[in-house]
Amino acid sequence: MEFSKWSHLNNDTDTAVKYVKKALKADKTWGEPDFILGWYALLFDMDNAEVYLSQAIEKDKGYLLHIINNDICQQHPNIINNLTFKYSNKNRNLSG
């Protein structure tokens, strides 16, 4: 993940995405790579941002709050609303 972030800071988007995809394969239970891929997708106008962000939440419910509070994600309120609705309803159904 650090190589991905470093590549992003050096404006090397292709390499940043390549490294985060490697991290995604390395640990399928870790939500950070999915969050970063979703964040890159929003930042660079790529496809599947909501899918990646959703996968991060599936792996770690704490990512919903992270997404809600993230400056880049906040520029996409429709995605935040969709994810909040999906996961707040899922939690309600589990407790009831």
C-alpha positions as CSV (number, residue, x, y, z in Angstrom):
1,M,0.0,0.0,0.0
2,E,2.8,2.4,0.7
3,F,4.2,2.0,-2.8
4,S,0.7,2.8,-4.1
5,K,0.4,5.9,-2.0
6,W,3.9,7.0,-2.9
7,S,3.2,6.5,-6.6
8,H,0.0,8.6,-6.3
9,L,1.9,11.4,-4.6
10,N,4.4,11.3,-7.6
11,N,1.4,11.6,-10.1
12,D,2.0,8.0,-11.4
13,T,-1.6,6.9,-11.4
14,D,-1.1,3.6,-13.3
15,T,1.6,2.4,-10.9
16,A,-0.5,3.5,-7.9
17,V,-3.4,1.4,-9.1
18,K,-1.1,-1.5,-10.0
19,Y,0.3,-1.6,-6.4
20,V,-3.0,-1.3,-4.7
21,K,-4.4,-4.2,-6.8
22,K,-1.4,-6.3,-5.7
23,A,-2.3,-5.5,-2.1
24,L,-5.9,-6.5,-2.7
25,K,-4.7,-9.9,-3.8
26,A,-2.3,-10.3,-0.9
27,D,-5.0,-10.1,1.8
28,K,-8.6,-10.7,0.8
29,T,-9.8,-9.7,4.3
30,W,-8.2,-6.3,4.4
31,G,-10.5,-3.4,3.5
32,E,-7.8,-0.7,2.9
33,P,-7.0,-1.7,-0.7
34,D,-10.7,-1.7,-1.6
35,F,-11.1,1.7,0.0
36,I,-8.1,3.1,-1.8
37,L,-9.2,1.7,-5.2
38,G,-12.6,3.3,-4.6
39,W,-11.0,6.6,-3.7
40,Y,-8.7,6.4,-6.8
41,A,-11.8,5.7,-8.9
42,L,-13.5,8.8,-7.6
43,L,-10.4,11.0,-7.8
44,F,-9.4,9.9,-11.4
45,D,-13.0,9.4,-12.7
46,M,-12.6,5.6,-13.1
47,D,-15.3,3.0,-13.0
48,N,-16.6,0.9,-10.0
49,A,-15.9,3.4,-7.2
50,E,-19.0,2.4,-5.3
51,V,-18.3,-1.3,-5.8
52,Y,-14.8,-0.9,-4.3
53,L,-16.0,1.2,-1.4
54,S,-18.8,-1.3,-0.7
55,Q,-16.3,-4.1,-0.6
56,A,-14.2,-2.2,1.9
57,I,-17.3,-1.8,4.1
58,E,-18.1,-5.5,3.8
59,K,-14.6,-6.3,5.1
60,D,-14.6,-3.7,7.8
61,K,-17.8,-1.8,8.8
62,G,-15.6,1.1,10.0
63,Y,-14.9,2.1,6.5
64,L,-18.5,3.5,6.2
65,L,-17.6,6.3,8.7
66,H,-14.2,6.8,6.9
67,I,-16.0,7.2,3.6
68,I,-18.6,9.6,5.0
69,N,-15.8,11.8,6.5
70,N,-13.4,11.7,3.5
71,D,-13.1,14.9,1.5
72,I,-13.0,13.2,-1.9
73,C,-15.9,10.9,-1.1
74,Q,-18.0,13.8,0.1
75,Q,-17.9,15.2,-3.4
76,H,-20.1,12.2,-4.4
77,P,-23.1,12.4,-2.0
78,N,-25.1,9.9,-4.1
79,I,-22.5,7.2,-3.4
80,I,-22.4,8.1,0.3
81,N,-26.2,8.0,0.5
82,N,-26.3,4.6,-1.3
83,L,-23.8,3.1,1.0
84,T,-25.3,4.6,4.1
85,F,-28.7,3.3,3.2
86,K,-27.4,-0.2,2.2
87,Y,-25.3,-0.7,5.4
88,S,-27.6,1.0,7.9
89,N,-30.5,-1.2,6.7
90,K,-28.3,-4.3,6.8
91,N,-27.4,-3.5,10.4
92,R,-31.1,-2.9,11.3
93,N,-32.2,-6.2,9.8
94,L,-29.5,-8.1,11.7
95,S,-30.6,-6.7,15.1
96,G,-34.3,-7.1,14.5
